[in-house]
Amino acid sequence: MNTPTAITVNHALEGDLLEEVALSLEELARACRVPPGWIIERVESGFLEAGAVAPGEWRFASASLVRARRLCNLETTFEAGPEIAALTADLIEEVDRLRQRLRAAGLDA
């Protein structure tokens, strides 16, 4: 496990979402380079959010694309199980939210 690689990977996943789009299951899977079943498993486990009830009607927000890519990357790069990848993604997202709050309060971290 090489830390500089992990940092590079994280930088590739960061960024501001310029516009909100709704992706289908197939579009999200293609964008993440995973089979649709991988996405379905993460939604059913509660690790990804889908915008509708039935898998054929699911629509994924841009934030779901970032999270799905992060989950996939954590699972493959660090051989993490889906639960560990989701927990790690939760922690990364929480740190990002806290940093945004600090910046908004003029306390840049």
C-alpha positions, 0 to 999 in steps of 0.5 A, a space after each residue: 500500500 503506497 500512500 502517495 498513490 492513495 493521495 493521487 487517487 483521492 485528488 482524482 475523485 475530488 472536485 466541484 460538481 458543476 451541474 446536477 444530472 440524473 444518471 440511470 443505473 446503466 450510465 452510473 455503472 458505465 461511468 464507474 466501469 463496474 457491472 450494474 449488479 455492483 451498483 444494485 448491491 451497493 444500493 440494496 446495502 444502503 451504501 449508495 442512494 437511488 432516486 426511485 424505488 424500483 431498480 429500473 427507475 433508479 436515477 442517481 445524482 452527480 454526488 452518487 457518481 462521486 461516491 460510487 467511484 470512491 467506493 469502487 476505488 477503495 474496494 479495488 485499491 485497498 481490497 476493502 470489503 463493501 462495508 469498510 469502503 462505505 465507512 471510509 467514504 462516509 468519513 471522507 465525506 464528513 471531513 469534507 463537510 467539516 472543512 467546508 464549514 470551517 471555510 464558511 466560518 473563516 477558519 480555513 483548515 
